Amino acid sequence: DLGGNQICGCPGDINFDAQVDGQDLAVLLSNWGVCTSDDPTACFADINGDGMVGGPDLTIILSSWGVCVN
């Protein structure tokens, strides 16, 4: 991409407040289950993109816990 894109260094930061914390965990848990919408923004808590908000996404949140460092 010739440097035109930036990869997020904090994938567990669902609410984009520069930290992974209880708020992100709450969003994840409130969206738990299979993503049924064709709208990609409807399932933003699906961090790993597998079509489901579940255990792997929870693992990403917990392993990223704390202040995001970019």
mmCIF file of the N, C-alpha and C atoms, coordinates in Angstrom:
data_MODEL
# 
_entry.id   MODEL 
# 
loop_
_atom_site.group_PDB 
_atom_site.id 
_atom_site.type_symbol 
_atom_site.label_atom_id 
_atom_site.label_alt_id 
_atom_site.label_comp_id 
_atom_site.label_asym_id 
_atom_site.label_entity_id 
_atom_site.label_seq_id 
_atom_site.pdbx_PDB_ins_code 
_atom_site.Cartn_x 
_atom_site.Cartn_y 
_atom_site.Cartn_z 
_atom_site.occupancy 
_atom_site.B_iso_or_equiv 
_atom_site.pdbx_formal_charge 
_atom_site.auth_seq_id 
_atom_site.auth_comp_id 
_atom_site.auth_asym_id 
_atom_site.auth_atom_id 
_atom_site.pdbx_PDB_model_num 
ATOM 1   N N  . ASP A 1 1  ? 0.813   -1.197  0.000  1.00 0.00 ? 1  ASP A N  1 
ATOM 2   C CA . ASP A 1 1  ? 0.000   0.000   0.000  1.00 0.00 ? 1  ASP A CA 1 
ATOM 3   C C  . ASP A 1 1  ? 0.856   1.261   0.000  1.00 0.00 ? 1  ASP A C  1 
ATOM 4   N N  . LEU A 1 2  ? 2.165   1.119   -0.118 1.00 0.00 ? 2  LEU A N  1 
ATOM 5   C CA . LEU A 1 2  ? 3.096   2.255   -0.174 1.00 0.00 ? 2  LEU A CA 1 
ATOM 6   C C  . LEU A 1 2  ? 3.001   3.158   1.041  1.00 0.00 ? 2  LEU A C  1 
ATOM 7   N N  . GLY A 1 3  ? 2.632   2.595   2.193  1.00 0.00 ? 3  GLY A N  1 
ATOM 8   C CA . GLY A 1 3  ? 2.576   3.359   3.432  1.00 0.00 ? 3  GLY A CA 1 
ATOM 9   C C  . GLY A 1 3  ? 1.316   4.168   3.622  1.00 0.00 ? 3  GLY A C  1 
ATOM 10  N N  . GLY A 1 4  ? 0.320   3.963   2.775  1.00 0.00 ? 4  GLY A N  1 
ATOM 11  C CA . GLY A 1 4  ? -0.907  4.747   2.859  1.00 0.00 ? 4  GLY A CA 1 
ATOM 12  C C  . GLY A 1 4  ? -1.867  4.306   3.941  1.00 0.00 ? 4  GLY A C  1 
ATOM 13  N N  . ASN A 1 5  ? -1.653  3.128   4.496  1.00 0.00 ? 5  ASN A N  1 
ATOM 14  C CA . ASN A 1 5  ? -2.540  2.614   5.530  1.00 0.00 ? 5  ASN A CA 1 
ATOM 15  C C  . ASN A 1 5  ? -1.770  2.412   6.817  1.00 0.00 ? 5  ASN A C  1 
ATOM 16  N N  . GLN A 1 6  ? -2.473  2.523   7.914  1.00 0.00 ? 6  GLN A N  1 
ATOM 17  C CA . GLN A 1 6  ? -1.862  2.314   9.216  1.00 0.00 ? 6  GLN A CA 1 
ATOM 18  C C  . GLN A 1 6  ? -2.584  1.174   9.913  1.00 0.00 ? 6  GLN A C  1 
ATOM 19  N N  . ILE A 1 7  ? -1.833  0.243   10.457 1.00 0.00 ? 7  ILE A N  1 
ATOM 20  C CA . ILE A 1 7  ? -2.413  -0.878  11.175 1.00 0.00 ? 7  ILE A CA 1 
ATOM 21  C C  . ILE A 1 7  ? -2.592  -0.478  12.632 1.00 0.00 ? 7  ILE A C  1 
ATOM 22  N N  . CYS A 1 8  ? -3.767  -0.756  13.146 1.00 0.00 ? 8  CYS A N  1 
ATOM 23  C CA . CYS A 1 8  ? -4.057  -0.420  14.537 1.00 0.00 ? 8  CYS A CA 1 
ATOM 24  C C  . CYS A 1 8  ? -3.190  -1.256  15.464 1.00 0.00 ? 8  CYS A C  1 
ATOM 25  N N  . GLY A 1 9  ? -2.502  -0.601  16.370 1.00 0.00 ? 9  GLY A N  1 
ATOM 26  C CA . GLY A 1 9  ? -1.646  -1.296  17.309 1.00 0.00 ? 9  GLY A CA 1 
ATOM 27  C C  . GLY A 1 9  ? -2.383  -1.731  18.554 1.00 0.00 ? 9  GLY A C  1 
ATOM 28  N N  . CYS A 1 10 ? -3.685  -1.526  18.584 1.00 0.00 ? 10 CYS A N  1 
ATOM 29  C CA . CYS A 1 10 ? -4.453  -1.848  19.779 1.00 0.00 ? 10 CYS A CA 1 
ATOM 30  C C  . CYS A 1 10 ? -5.811  -2.435  19.373 1.00 0.00 ? 10 CYS A C  1 
ATOM 31  N N  . PRO A 1 11 ? -5.818  -3.675  18.881 1.00 0.00 ? 11 PRO A N  1 
ATOM 32  C CA . PRO A 1 11 ? -7.053  -4.226  18.332 1.00 0.00 ? 11 PRO A CA 1 
ATOM 33  C C  . PRO A 1 11 ? -8.171  -4.424  19.348 1.00 0.00 ? 11 PRO A C  1 
ATOM 34  N N  . GLY A 1 12 ? -7.890  -4.478  20.628 1.00 0.00 ? 12 GLY A N  1 
ATOM 35  C CA . GLY A 1 12 ? -8.930  -4.645  21.634 1.00 0.00 ? 12 GLY A CA 1 
ATOM 36  C C  . GLY A 1 12 ? -9.642  -3.363  22.003 1.00 0.00 ? 12 GLY A C  1 
ATOM 37  N N  . ASP A 1 13 ? -9.192  -2.232  21.464 1.00 0.00 ? 13 ASP A N  1 
ATOM 38  C CA . ASP A 1 13 ? -9.791  -0.931  21.785 1.00 0.00 ? 13 ASP A CA 1 
ATOM 39  C C  . ASP A 1 13 ? -11.030 -0.710  20.921 1.00 0.00 ? 13 ASP A C  1 
ATOM 40  N N  . ILE A 1 14 ? -12.117 -1.336  21.289 1.00 0.00 ? 14 ILE A N  1 
ATOM 41  C CA . ILE A 1 14 ? -13.347 -1.294  20.500 1.00 0.00 ? 14 ILE A CA 1 
ATOM 42  C C  . ILE A 1 14 ? -13.958 0.098   20.452 1.00 0.00 ? 14 ILE A C  1 
ATOM 43  N N  . ASN A 1 15 ? -13.864 0.857   21.534 1.00 0.00 ? 15 ASN A N  1 
ATOM 44  C CA . ASN A 1 15 ? -14.498 2.183   21.566 1.00 0.00 ? 15 ASN A CA 1 
ATOM 45  C C  . ASN A 1 15 ? -13.531 3.312   21.232 1.00 0.00 ? 15 ASN A C  1 
ATOM 46  N N  . PHE A 1 16 ? -12.327 2.981   20.811 1.00 0.00 ? 16 PHE A N  1 
ATOM 47  C CA . PHE A 1 16 ? -11.330 3.942   20.311 1.00 0.00 ? 16 PHE A CA 1 
ATOM 48  C C  . PHE A 1 16 ? -11.001 5.066   21.293 1.00 0.00 ? 16 PHE A C  1 
ATOM 49  N N  . ASP A 1 17 ? -10.824 4.714   22.579 1.00 0.00 ? 17 ASP A N  1 
ATOM 50  C CA . ASP A 1 17 ? -10.441 5.724   23.567 1.00 0.00 ? 17 ASP A CA 1 
ATOM 51  C C  . ASP A 1 17 ? -8.985  5.577   24.013 1.00 0.00 ? 17 ASP A C  1 
ATOM 52  N N  . ALA A 1 18 ? -8.194  4.852   23.230 1.00 0.00 ? 18 ALA A N  1 
ATOM 53  C CA . ALA A 1 18 ? -6.757  4.661   23.451 1.00 0.00 ? 18 ALA A CA 1 
ATOM 54  C C  . ALA A 1 18 ? -6.429  3.799   24.668 1.00 0.00 ? 18 ALA A C  1 
ATOM 55  N N  . GLN A 1 19 ? -7.396  3.007   25.110 1.00 0.00 ? 19 GLN A N  1 
ATOM 56  C CA . GLN A 1 19 ? -7.123  2.030   26.154 1.00 0.00 ? 19 GLN A CA 1 
ATOM 57  C C  . GLN A 1 19 ? -8.114  0.873   26.049 1.00 0.00 ? 19 GLN A C  1 
ATOM 58  N N  . VAL A 1 20 ? -7.657  -0.294  26.444 1.00 0.00 ? 20 VAL A N  1 
ATOM 59  C CA . VAL A 1 20 ? -8.514  -1.470  26.478 1.00 0.00 ? 20 VAL A CA 1 
ATOM 60  C C  . VAL A 1 20 ? -8.871  -1.687  27.936 1.00 0.00 ? 20 VAL A C  1 
ATOM 61  N N  . ASP A 1 21 ? -10.167 -1.580  28.215 1.00 0.00 ? 21 ASP A N  1 
ATOM 62  C CA . ASP A 1 21 ? -10.602 -1.631  29.606 1.00 0.00 ? 21 ASP A CA 1 
ATOM 63  C C  . ASP A 1 21 ? -12.009 -2.196  29.708 1.00 0.00 ? 21 ASP A C  1 
ATOM 64  N N  . GLY A 1 22 ? -12.635 -1.980  30.837 1.00 0.00 ? 22 GLY A N  1 
ATOM 65  C CA . GLY A 1 22 ? -13.967 -2.494  31.100 1.00 0.00 ? 22 GLY A CA 1 
ATOM 66  C C  . GLY A 1 22 ? -15.018 -2.020  30.115 1.00 0.00 ? 22 GLY A C  1 
ATOM 67  N N  . GLN A 1 23 ? -14.843 -0.824  29.575 1.00 0.00 ? 23 GLN A N  1 
ATOM 68  C CA . GLN A 1 23 ? -15.813 -0.329  28.597 1.00 0.00 ? 23 GLN A CA 1 
ATOM 69  C C  . GLN A 1 23 ? -15.777 -1.170  27.327 1.00 0.00 ? 23 GLN A C  1 
ATOM 70  N N  . ASP A 1 24 ? -14.570 -1.521  26.888 1.00 0.00 ? 24 ASP A N  1 
ATOM 71  C CA . ASP A 1 24 ? -14.445 -2.369  25.702 1.00 0.00 ? 24 ASP A CA 1 
ATOM 72  C C  . ASP A 1 24 ? -15.002 -3.767  25.982 1.00 0.00 ? 24 ASP A C  1 
ATOM 73  N N  . LEU A 1 25 ? -14.736 -4.272  27.165 1.00 0.00 ? 25 LEU A N  1 
ATOM 74  C CA . LEU A 1 25 ? -15.257 -5.576  27.562 1.00 0.00 ? 25 LEU A CA 1 
ATOM 75  C C  . LEU A 1 25 ? -16.784 -5.562  27.575 1.00 0.00 ? 25 LEU A C  1 
ATOM 76  N N  . ALA A 1 26 ? -17.377 -4.491  28.079 1.00 0.00 ? 26 ALA A N  1 
ATOM 77  C CA . ALA A 1 26 ? -18.838 -4.375  28.116 1.00 0.00 ? 26 ALA A CA 1 
ATOM 78  C C  . ALA A 1 26 ? -19.422 -4.361  26.706 1.00 0.00 ? 26 ALA A C  1 
ATOM 79  N N  . VAL A 1 27 ? -18.784 -3.645  25.779 1.00 0.00 ? 27 VAL A N  1 
ATOM 80  C CA . VAL A 1 27 ? -19.257 -3.613  24.390 1.00 0.00 ? 27 VAL A CA 1 
ATOM 81  C C  . VAL A 1 27 ? -19.180 -5.013  23.793 1.00 0.00 ? 27 VAL A C  1 
ATOM 82  N N  . LEU A 1 28 ? -18.062 -5.691  24.035 1.00 0.00 ? 28 LEU A N  1 
ATOM 83  C CA . LEU A 1 28 ? -17.899 -7.041  23.509 1.00 0.00 ? 28 LEU A CA 1 
ATOM 84  C C  . LEU A 1 28 ? -18.987 -7.971  24.041 1.00 0.00 ? 28 LEU A C  1 
ATOM 85  N N  . LEU A 1 29 ? -19.200 -7.953  25.345 1.00 0.00 ? 29 LEU A N  1 
ATOM 86  C CA . LEU A 1 29 ? -20.184 -8.851  25.937 1.00 0.00 ? 29 LEU A CA 1 
ATOM 87  C C  . LEU A 1 29 ? -21.612 -8.539  25.499 1.00 0.00 ? 29 LEU A C  1 
ATOM 88  N N  . SER A 1 30 ? -21.913 -7.262  25.271 1.00 0.00 ? 30 SER A N  1 
ATOM 89  C CA . SER A 1 30 ? -23.265 -6.901  24.836 1.00 0.00 ? 30 SER A CA 1 
ATOM 90  C C  . SER A 1 30 ? -23.525 -7.275  23.378 1.00 0.00 ? 30 SER A C  1 
ATOM 91  N N  . ASN A 1 31 ? -22.470 -7.582  22.633 1.00 0.00 ? 31 ASN A N  1 
ATOM 92  C CA . ASN A 1 31 ? -22.614 -7.987  21.233 1.00 0.00 ? 31 ASN A CA 1 
ATOM 93  C C  . ASN A 1 31 ? -22.281 -9.460  21.030 1.00 0.00 ? 31 ASN A C  1 
ATOM 94  N N  . TRP A 1 32 ? -22.205 -10.226 22.110 1.00 0.00 ? 32 TRP A N  1 
ATOM 95  C CA . TRP A 1 32 ? -21.801 -11.637 22.075 1.00 0.00 ? 32 TRP A CA 1 
ATOM 96  C C  . TRP A 1 32 ? -22.709 -12.452 21.156 1.00 0.00 ? 32 TRP A C  1 
ATOM 97  N N  . GLY A 1 33 ? -22.123 -13.273 20.329 1.00 0.00 ? 33 GLY A N  1 
ATOM 98  C CA . GLY A 1 33 ? -22.888 -14.189 19.486 1.00 0.00 ? 33 GLY A CA 1 
ATOM 99  C C  . GLY A 1 33 ? -22.545 -14.028 18.020 1.00 0.00 ? 33 GLY A C  1 
ATOM 100 N N  . VAL A 1 34 ? -23.352 -14.657 17.184 1.00 0.00 ? 34 VAL A N  1 
ATOM 101 C CA . VAL A 1 34 ? -23.134 -14.656 15.737 1.00 0.00 ? 34 VAL A CA 1 
ATOM 102 C C  . VAL A 1 34 ? -23.529 -13.307 15.159 1.00 0.00 ? 34 VAL A C  1 
ATOM 103 N N  . CYS A 1 35 ? -22.708 -12.797 14.269 1.00 0.00 ? 35 CYS A N  1 
ATOM 104 C CA . CYS A 1 35 ? -23.021 -11.555 13.554 1.00 0.00 ? 35 CYS A CA 1 
ATOM 105 C C  . CYS A 1 35 ? -23.936 -11.908 12.384 1.00 0.00 ? 35 CYS A C  1 
ATOM 106 N N  . THR A 1 36 ? -25.118 -11.355 12.382 1.00 0.00 ? 36 THR A N  1 
ATOM 107 C CA . THR A 1 36 ? -26.095 -11.717 11.353 1.00 0.00 ? 36 THR A CA 1 
ATOM 108 C C  . THR A 1 36 ? -26.307 -10.638 10.309 1.00 0.00 ? 36 THR A C  1 
ATOM 109 N N  . SER A 1 37 ? -25.648 -9.501  10.451 1.00 0.00 ? 37 SER A N  1 
ATOM 110 C CA . SER A 1 37 ? -25.862 -8.398  9.531  1.00 0.00 ? 37 SER A CA 1 
ATOM 111 C C  . SER A 1 37 ? -24.826 -8.404  8.411  1.00 0.00 ? 37 SER A C  1 
ATOM 112 N N  . ASP A 1 38 ? -25.230 -7.955  7.231  1.00 0.00 ? 38 ASP A N  1 
ATOM 113 C CA . ASP A 1 38 ? -24.287 -7.778  6.118  1.00 0.00 ? 38 ASP A CA 1 
ATOM 114 C C  . ASP A 1 38 ? -23.504 -6.480  6.256  1.00 0.00 ? 38 ASP A C  1 
ATOM 115 N N  . ASP A 1 39 ? -23.933 -5.621  7.169  1.00 0.00 ? 39 ASP A N  1 
ATOM 116 C CA . ASP A 1 39 ? -23.261 -4.346  7.423  1.00 0.00 ? 39 ASP A CA 1 
ATOM 117 C C  . ASP A 1 39 ? -22.030 -4.610  8.282  1.00 0.00 ? 39 ASP A C  1 
ATOM 118 N N  . PRO A 1 40 ? -20.820 -4.352  7.764  1.00 0.00 ? 40 PRO A N  1 
ATOM 119 C CA . PRO A 1 40 ? -19.606 -4.651  8.528  1.00 0.00 ? 40 PRO A CA 1 
ATOM 120 C C  . PRO A 1 40 ? -19.475 -3.845  9.815  1.00 0.00 ? 40 PRO A C  1 
ATOM 121 N N  . THR A 1 41 ? -20.125 -2.691  9.908  1.00 0.00 ? 41 THR A N  1 
ATOM 122 C CA . THR A 1 41 ? -20.037 -1.892  11.131 1.00 0.00 ? 41 THR A CA 1 
ATOM 123 C C  . THR A 1 41 ? -21.000 -2.392  12.203 1.00 0.00 ? 41 THR A C  1 
ATOM 124 N N  . ALA A 1 42 ? -21.912 -3.280  11.840 1.00 0.00 ? 42 ALA A N  1 
ATOM 125 C CA . ALA A 1 42 ? -22.896 -3.776  12.800 1.00 0.00 ? 42 ALA A CA 1 
ATOM 126 C C  . ALA A 1 42 ? -22.270 -4.742  13.800 1.00 0.00 ? 42 ALA A C  1 
ATOM 127 N N  . CYS A 1 43 ? -21.106 -5.252  13.482 1.00 0.00 ? 43 CYS A N  1 
ATOM 128 C CA . CYS A 1 43 ? -20.476 -6.221  14.368 1.00 0.00 ? 43 CYS A CA 1 
ATOM 129 C C  . CYS A 1 43 ? -19.024 -5.828  14.626 1.00 0.00 ? 43 CYS A C  1 
ATOM 130 N N  . PHE A 1 44 ? -18.829 -4.596  15.034 1.00 0.00 ? 44 PHE A N  1 
ATOM 131 C CA . PHE A 1 44 ? -17.472 -4.082  15.252 1.00 0.00 ? 44 PHE A CA 1 
ATOM 132 C C  . PHE A 1 44 ? -16.766 -4.762  16.416 1.00 0.00 ? 44 PHE A C  1 
ATOM 133 N N  . ALA A 1 45 ? -17.498 -5.457  17.272 1.00 0.00 ? 45 ALA A N  1 
ATOM 134 C CA . ALA A 1 45 ? -16.874 -6.176  18.379 1.00 0.00 ? 45 ALA A CA 1 
ATOM 135 C C  . ALA A 1 45 ? -16.277 -7.507  17.921 1.00 0.00 ? 45 ALA A C  1 
ATOM 136 N N  . ASP A 1 46 ? -16.503 -7.872  16.667 1.00 0.00 ? 46 ASP A N  1 
ATOM 137 C CA . ASP A 1 46 ? -15.897 -9.078  16.090 1.00 0.00 ? 46 ASP A CA 1 
ATOM 138 C C  . ASP A 1 46 ? -14.471 -8.723  15.683 1.00 0.00 ? 46 ASP A C  1 
ATOM 139 N N  . ILE A 1 47 ? -13.586 -8.689  16.647 1.00 0.00 ? 47 ILE A N  1 
ATOM 140 C CA . ILE A 1 47 ? -12.223 -8.192  16.449 1.00 0.00 ? 47 ILE A CA 1 
ATOM 141 C C  . ILE A 1 47 ? -11.443 -9.046  15.462 1.00 0.00 ? 47 ILE A C  1 
ATOM 142 N N  . ASN A 1 48 ? -11.614 -10.356 15.514 1.00 0.00 ? 48 ASN A N  1 
ATOM 143 C CA . ASN A 1 48 ? -10.834 -11.221 14.635 1.00 0.00 ? 48 ASN A CA 1 
ATOM 144 C C  . ASN A 1 48 ? -11.510 -11.484 13.293 1.00 0.00 ? 48 ASN A C  1 
ATOM 145 N N  . GLY A 1 49 ? -12.697 -10.945 13.077 1.00 0.00 ? 49 GLY A N  1 
ATOM 146 C CA . GLY A 1 49 ? -13.356 -11.013 11.785 1.00 0.00 ? 49 GLY A CA 1 
ATOM 147 C C  . GLY A 1 49 ? -13.866 -12.384 11.371 1.00 0.00 ? 49 GLY A C  1 
ATOM 148 N N  . ASP A 1 50 ? -14.195 -13.243 12.333 1.00 0.00 ? 50 ASP A N  1 
ATOM 149 C CA . ASP A 1 50 ? -14.662 -14.580 11.991 1.00 0.00 ? 50 ASP A CA 1 
ATOM 150 C C  . ASP A 1 50 ? -16.190 -14.693 11.901 1.00 0.00 ? 50 ASP A C  1 
ATOM 151 N N  . GLY A 1 51 ? -16.889 -13.565 11.980 1.00 0.00 ? 51 GLY A N  1 
ATOM 152 C CA . GLY A 1 51 ? -18.343 -13.577 11.871 1.00 0.00 ? 51 GLY A CA 1 
ATOM 153 C C  . GLY A 1 51 ? -19.061 -13.852 13.170 1.00 0.00 ? 51 GLY A C  1 
ATOM 154 N N  . MET A 1 52 ? -18.315 -13.865 14.263 1.00 0.00 ? 52 MET A N  1 
ATOM 155 C CA . MET A 1 52 ? -18.904 -14.151 15.562 1.00 0.00 ? 52 MET A CA 1 
ATOM 156 C C  . MET A 1 52 ? -18.149 -13.400 16.647 1.00 0.00 ? 52 MET A C  1 
ATOM 157 N N  . VAL A 1 53 ? -18.871 -12.826 17.591 1.00 0.00 ? 53 VAL A N  1 
ATOM 158 C CA . VAL A 1 53 ? -18.239 -12.226 18.769 1.00 0.00 ? 53 VAL A CA 1 
ATOM 159 C C  . VAL A 1 53 ? -18.216 -13.310 19.826 1.00 0.00 ? 53 VAL A C  1 
ATOM 160 N N  . GLY A 1 54 ? -17.015 -13.758 20.161 1.00 0.00 ? 54 GLY A N  1 
ATOM 161 C CA . GLY A 1 54 ? -16.904 -14.884 21.073 1.00 0.00 ? 54 GLY A CA 1 
ATOM 162 C C  . GLY A 1 54 ? -15.561 -14.952 21.773 1.00 0.00 ? 54 GLY A C  1 
ATOM 163 N N  . GLY A 1 55 ? -15.193 -16.158 22.163 1.00 0.00 ? 55 GLY A N  1 
ATOM 164 C CA . GLY A 1 55 ? -13.983 -16.400 22.939 1.00 0.00 ? 55 GLY A CA 1 
ATOM 165 C C  . GLY A 1 55 ? -12.705 -15.830 22.353 1.00 0.00 ? 55 GLY A C  1 
ATOM 166 N N  . PRO A 1 56 ? -12.448 -16.009 21.054 1.00 0.00 ? 56 PRO A N  1 
ATOM 167 C CA . PRO A 1 56 ? -11.223 -15.438 20.493 1.00 0.00 ? 56 PRO A CA 1 
ATOM 168 C C  . PRO A 1 56 ? -11.162 -13.909 20.627 1.00 0.00 ? 56 PRO A C  1 
ATOM 169 N N  . ASP A 1 57 ? -12.309 -13.253 20.474 1.00 0.00 ? 57 ASP A N  1 
ATOM 170 C CA . ASP A 1 57 ? -12.352 -11.793 20.629 1.00 0.00 ? 57 ASP A CA 1 
ATOM 171 C C  . ASP A 1 57 ? -12.104 -11.400 22.083 1.00 0.00 ? 57 ASP A C  1 
ATOM 172 N N  . LEU A 1 58 ? -12.663 -12.173 22.991 1.00 0.00 ? 58 LEU A N  1 
ATOM 173 C CA . LEU A 1 58 ? -12.430 -11.937 24.417 1.00 0.00 ? 58 LEU A CA 1 
ATOM 174 C C  . LEU A 1 58 ? -10.945 -12.094 24.746 1.00 0.00 ? 58 LEU A C  1 
ATOM 175 N N  . THR A 1 59 ? -10.303 -13.081 24.154 1.00 0.00 ? 59 THR A N  1 
ATOM 176 C CA . THR A 1 59 ? -8.868  -13.282 24.360 1.00 0.00 ? 59 THR A CA 1 
ATOM 177 C C  . THR A 1 59 ? -8.069  -12.081 23.880 1.00 0.00 ? 59 THR A C  1 
ATOM 178 N N  . ILE A 1 60 ? -8.455  -11.517 22.753 1.00 0.00 ? 60 ILE A N  1 
ATOM 179 C CA . ILE A 1 60 ? -7.769  -10.323 22.232 1.00 0.00 ? 60 ILE A CA 1 
ATOM 180 C C  . ILE A 1 60 ? -7.929  -9.163  23.201 1.00 0.00 ? 60 ILE A C  1 
ATOM 181 N N  . ILE A 1 61 ? -9.135  -8.969  23.719 1.00 0.00 ? 61 ILE A N  1 
ATOM 182 C CA . ILE A 1 61 ? -9.380  -7.882  24.687 1.00 0.00 ? 61 ILE A CA 1 
ATOM 183 C C  . ILE A 1 61 ? -8.485  -8.072  25.920 1.00 0.00 ? 61 ILE A C  1 
ATOM 184 N N  . LEU A 1 62 ? -8.517  -9.267  26.477 1.00 0.00 ? 62 LEU A N  1 
ATOM 185 C CA . LEU A 1 62 ? -7.769  -9.498  27.721 1.00 0.00 ? 62 LEU A CA 1 
ATOM 186 C C  . LEU A 1 62 ? -6.265  -9.396  27.506 1.00 0.00 ? 62 LEU A C  1 
ATOM 187 N N  . SER A 1 63 ? -5.769  -9.855  26.365 1.00 0.00 ? 63 SER A N  1 
ATOM 188 C CA . SER A 1 63 ? -4.321  -9.788  26.124 1.00 0.00 ? 63 SER A CA 1 
ATOM 189 C C  . SER A 1 63 ? -3.857  -8.385  25.764 1.00 0.00 ? 63 SER A C  1 
ATOM 190 N N  . SER A 1 64 ? -4.787  -7.517  25.390 1.00 0.00 ? 64 SER A N  1 
ATOM 191 C CA . SER A 1 64 ? -4.440  -6.127  25.039 1.00 0.00 ? 64 SER A CA 1 
ATOM 192 C C  . SER A 1 64 ? -4.745  -5.165  26.177 1.00 0.00 ? 64 SER A C  1 
ATOM 193 N N  . TRP A 1 65 ? -5.170  -5.663  27.319 1.00 0.00 ? 65 TRP A N  1 
ATOM 194 C CA . TRP A 1 65 ? -5.668  -4.842  28.415 1.00 0.00 ? 65 TRP A CA 1 
ATOM 195 C C  . TRP A 1 65 ? -4.666  -3.757  28.815 1.00 0.00 ? 65 TRP A C  1 
ATOM 196 N N  . GLY A 1 66 ? -5.156  -2.552  28.969 1.00 0.00 ? 66 GLY A N  1 
ATOM 197 C CA . GLY A 1 66 ? -4.333  -1.435  29.415 1.00 0.00 ? 66 GLY A CA 1 
ATOM 198 C C  . GLY A 1 66 ? -4.311  -0.308  28.398 1.00 0.00 ? 66 GLY A C  1 
ATOM 199 N N  . VAL A 1 67 ? -3.399  0.621   28.609 1.00 0.00 ? 67 VAL A N  1 
ATOM 200 C CA . VAL A 1 67 ? -3.268  1.783   27.735 1.00 0.00 ? 67 VAL A CA 1 
ATOM 201 C C  . VAL A 1 67 ? -2.637  1.352   26.417 1.00 0.00 ? 67 VAL A C  1 
ATOM 202 N N  . CYS A 1 68 ? -3.184  1.841   25.301 1.00 0.00 ? 68 CYS A N  1 
ATOM 203 C CA . CYS A 1 68 ? -2.648  1.518   23.985 1.00 0.00 ? 68 CYS A CA 1 
ATOM 204 C C  . CYS A 1 68 ? -1.351  2.283   23.744 1.00 0.00 ? 68 CYS A C  1 
ATOM 205 N N  . VAL A 1 69 ? -0.376  1.572   23.239 1.00 0.00 ? 69 VAL A N  1 
ATOM 206 C CA . VAL A 1 69 ? 0.919   2.177   22.908 1.00 0.00 ? 69 VAL A CA 1 
ATOM 207 C C  . VAL A 1 69 ? 1.102   2.085   21.412 1.00 0.00 ? 69 VAL A C  1 
ATOM 208 N N  . ASN A 1 70 ? 1.180   3.218   20.747 1.00 0.00 ? 70 ASN A N  1 
ATOM 209 C CA . ASN A 1 70 ? 1.372   3.238   19.286 1.00 0.00 ? 70 ASN A CA 1 
ATOM 210 C C  . ASN A 1 70 ? 2.714   3.799   18.937 1.00 0.00 ? 70 ASN A C  1 
# 
